[in-house]
Amino acid sequence: MLLMKMKNGKKNTLMKKNKKSKYKFVVIKKKKYYFYKITWADITGDSSHSDLHTSLGFMPSIMITHAYLLNKDRKNIRTFASYEVNDELFSDRNVFPRGCIIKMEKILL
C-alpha cells in the first residue's frame, strides 16, 4: 500500500493507494498464492551394467516445474497447479525437499 500526500484546500491529508503486484498470483479464500518457475534436481536411475567412466558421467536430471507456491518450511516446498475456485481445494500437488531445489523464480505478469 502506498501513502500519498494530497493538498485538499489548506489541509494536507493522507490517502491510501493500493499497489498492484507485478507478479502472477491467485486469491483463494482471501489468501494470495504466487506462481513460480522451480528448477530442481531429480534422481536419475539406470539398472544396466556400465564401466566406471560411464557411471561417473551419470548425472541427476534438471527439471522445471511451473506451479503456485502453497507452503514452504525449513525442509520442504509444497506447490499446486490446479484449484477449486470457491473453496480451498488443491490438485496437481507436489512436495520438494529443499535440498533438491536449485532455483525458485516468481513469474512476472
C-alpha positions as CSV (number, residue, x, y, z in Angstrom):
1,M,0.0,0.0,0.0
2,L,1.3,3.5,-0.9
3,L,0.5,6.6,1.2
4,M,0.2,9.8,-0.9
5,K,0.1,13.3,0.4
6,M,-2.7,15.3,-1.2
7,K,-3.4,19.0,-0.8
8,N,-7.1,19.5,0.0
9,G,-7.6,23.2,0.1
10,K,-5.4,24.3,3.0
11,K,-5.1,20.8,4.6
12,N,-2.7,18.0,3.8
13,T,-4.4,14.6,4.0
14,L,-3.0,11.1,3.5
15,M,-4.8,8.9,1.0
16,K,-4.1,5.1,0.8
17,K,-3.5,3.8,-2.7
18,N,-3.3,0.0,-3.3
19,K,-0.1,-1.0,-5.0
20,K,-0.6,-3.7,-7.7
21,S,1.6,-6.8,-7.6
22,K,3.9,-7.2,-10.6
23,Y,3.8,-11.0,-10.1
24,K,1.3,-13.6,-11.2
25,F,-0.9,-14.9,-8.3
26,V,-4.4,-16.2,-7.5
27,V,-6.5,-15.4,-4.5
28,I,-8.2,-18.3,-2.7
29,K,-10.2,-17.6,0.5
30,K,-8.6,-14.1,0.8
31,K,-5.0,-15.6,0.6
32,K,-2.6,-14.9,-2.3
33,Y,-0.7,-17.7,-3.9
34,Y,2.2,-16.7,-6.2
35,F,3.2,-18.5,-9.4
36,Y,6.8,-19.8,-9.6
37,K,9.2,-21.4,-12.0
38,I,11.0,-24.0,-9.9
39,T,14.3,-25.6,-11.1
40,W,15.2,-28.7,-9.3
41,A,17.4,-31.8,-9.4
42,D,15.7,-35.2,-9.8
43,I,17.1,-38.7,-9.2
44,T,18.1,-40.5,-12.5
45,G,18.3,-44.3,-12.4
46,D,19.7,-47.0,-14.6
47,S,19.7,-50.7,-13.8
48,S,22.1,-51.8,-16.6
49,H,25.8,-52.7,-16.3
50,S,28.3,-50.0,-17.1
51,D,32.0,-49.2,-16.6
52,L,33.5,-46.7,-14.1
53,H,33.8,-43.9,-16.8
54,T,30.1,-44.2,-17.8
55,S,29.0,-44.5,-14.2
56,L,30.8,-41.3,-13.1
57,G,29.2,-39.4,-16.0
58,F,25.7,-40.3,-14.8
59,M,24.1,-37.1,-13.5
60,P,20.7,-36.1,-12.0
61,S,18.1,-34.7,-14.3
62,I,17.5,-30.9,-14.0
63,M,13.7,-30.4,-14.1
64,I,11.4,-27.4,-14.4
65,T,8.1,-27.1,-12.6
66,H,5.6,-24.2,-13.0
67,A,3.2,-24.0,-10.1
68,Y,1.7,-21.9,-7.3
69,L,3.5,-21.9,-4.0
70,L,1.3,-23.5,-1.4
71,N,3.7,-23.6,1.6
72,K,7.4,-23.7,2.4
73,D,9.1,-24.6,5.6
74,R,12.7,-25.4,6.7
75,K,12.6,-28.8,5.0
76,N,10.1,-28.7,2.1
77,I,8.4,-26.7,-0.6
78,R,4.8,-27.5,-1.4
79,T,3.1,-26.5,-4.7
80,F,-0.2,-26.9,-6.6
81,A,-1.2,-26.3,-10.2
82,S,-5.0,-26.7,-10.1
83,Y,-7.5,-25.4,-7.5
84,E,-11.3,-25.1,-6.8
85,V,-12.5,-21.6,-7.5
86,N,-14.8,-21.3,-4.5
87,D,-13.1,-23.4,-1.9
88,E,-9.6,-24.3,-0.5
89,L,-9.2,-27.5,-2.6
90,F,-5.9,-28.0,-4.3
91,S,-4.9,-30.5,-7.1
92,D,-1.8,-31.4,-9.0
93,R,0.3,-31.1,-5.8
94,N,4.0,-31.7,-5.3
95,V,6.3,-31.6,-2.3
96,F,10.0,-30.9,-2.9
97,P,12.8,-31.4,-0.4
98,R,14.6,-28.1,-0.1
99,G,17.9,-29.8,-0.9
100,C,16.6,-30.7,-4.4
101,I,15.7,-27.0,-5.3
102,I,18.2,-25.2,-7.4
103,K,16.3,-22.0,-8.1
104,M,12.8,-20.5,-7.5
105,E,11.7,-17.6,-9.6
106,K,8.4,-15.7,-9.2
107,I,6.7,-15.2,-12.5
108,L,6.1,-11.7,-13.7
109,L,2.7,-10.6,-15.2
